[in-house]
């Protein structure tokens, strides 16, 4: 019998503020960071461990790691087979624990900690099965997948029976789509050109490079100064041409009237979508913006805390594109709920992946969605950023604008030991060069 022995946690911070990679209107100089957890077992094979993290920026790790450690007693000493056989039940126990639930409920630091731990459990489950996470999920039965979801608070929009029916429909053609995914990959778009702190010259050069590399859409950050946004959108549109998508991302900085006015001013540049135009929890405000800026599409989700919020955004006709985040909600379980909600309402999912390791893990969710649920990549793509992948044992790979399907067992969430040593805060070598905390 293999038991879970406990957690190892690491405060990992990358000094991205030094290059302004990741800069936007809300976060002008962030240090991309990971509150990283490894779930250890007493197995003779040391590789039988689960890796997960919450994406933060800088000193947020102090609080996030404390929350992750609070969850260790739920798993330490437990039989591994029993835990992995009921990850749906584990998710419900972690989310609904009374004293910890009080701190959200179902949002914020504690919810993200639950996501880190559950994602680590899924990494462990996939490693134990010898499969990449996307394939492990895709090969589960519709009833097994639906059993991962807590339908409490969702049943007015999506029932368990409806979810099973969607998954049974998605099972048709699953072997063919698995082969197609392995052959062709999954569409990506690039945010590499568009960080707000980049010069006009760098913006233009990186947009041209993205097109040359095969991306069919790029994204740039907006929201600080309207005149600057108009100039930068003109530069980006000229650089990519008329046939490439140009998305814009405001990172929550506007109120509703400002958003409508600002987006209207940028509409001549034909945005593929406008992302996070206002506070992520303002469902009715987001719906008003969508009505006010049509035909510009509205996308949001990277800071949406749970499936209930996504349910309301969909019920209110507030979004054209759902952007799930692998580490904001309570892990794989809740993101499966989000994918099912999107399938029910017919809204495409284009995940957020701008951060440490988000490209690595969220690719598995989109690939599962394609193979076993939605059955299409039409109008769907995963965000790609071009830095920090070298720190992962199984880094995400994009060629000619498409993610290649991972084949290594697990969720692609393992950070290399050398990177843990070099970027652990405050003792890592990288922090001797003046990175922000």
Secondary structure as GFF3:
##gff-version 3
##sequence-region A 1 437
A	DSSP	beta_strand	4	13	.	.	.	ID=ss1
A	DSSP	three_ten_helix	16	18	.	.	.	ID=ss2
A	DSSP	beta_strand	32	41	.	.	.	ID=ss3
A	DSSP	beta_strand	50	57	.	.	.	ID=ss4
A	DSSP	alpha_helix	60	69	.	.	.	ID=ss5
A	DSSP	three_ten_helix	72	74	.	.	.	ID=ss6
A	DSSP	alpha_helix	80	85	.	.	.	ID=ss7
A	DSSP	alpha_helix	87	96	.	.	.	ID=ss8
A	DSSP	alpha_helix	98	101	.	.	.	ID=ss9
A	DSSP	alpha_helix	108	129	.	.	.	ID=ss10
A	DSSP	alpha_helix	133	138	.	.	.	ID=ss11
A	DSSP	alpha_helix	142	146	.	.	.	ID=ss12
A	DSSP	alpha_helix	160	171	.	.	.	ID=ss13
A	DSSP	alpha_helix	174	184	.	.	.	ID=ss14
A	DSSP	beta_strand	186	194	.	.	.	ID=ss15
A	DSSP	alpha_helix	200	212	.	.	.	ID=ss16
A	DSSP	beta_strand	217	221	.	.	.	ID=ss17
A	DSSP	alpha_helix	226	240	.	.	.	ID=ss18
A	DSSP	beta_strand	245	249	.	.	.	ID=ss19
A	DSSP	alpha_helix	256	266	.	.	.	ID=ss20
A	DSSP	three_ten_helix	267	269	.	.	.	ID=ss21
A	DSSP	beta_strand	271	275	.	.	.	ID=ss22
A	DSSP	alpha_helix	283	293	.	.	.	ID=ss23
A	DSSP	beta_strand	298	300	.	.	.	ID=ss24
A	DSSP	alpha_helix	307	315	.	.	.	ID=ss25
A	DSSP	beta_strand	321	322	.	.	.	ID=ss26
A	DSSP	alpha_helix	331	345	.	.	.	ID=ss27
A	DSSP	beta_strand	348	349	.	.	.	ID=ss28
A	DSSP	alpha_helix	358	372	.	.	.	ID=ss29
A	DSSP	beta_strand	382	384	.	.	.	ID=ss30
A	DSSP	three_ten_helix	389	391	.	.	.	ID=ss31
A	DSSP	beta_strand	398	399	.	.	.	ID=ss32
A	DSSP	beta_strand	402	403	.	.	.	ID=ss33
A	DSSP	alpha_helix	417	423	.	.	.	ID=ss34
A	DSSP	three_ten_helix	429	433	.	.	.	ID=ss35
###
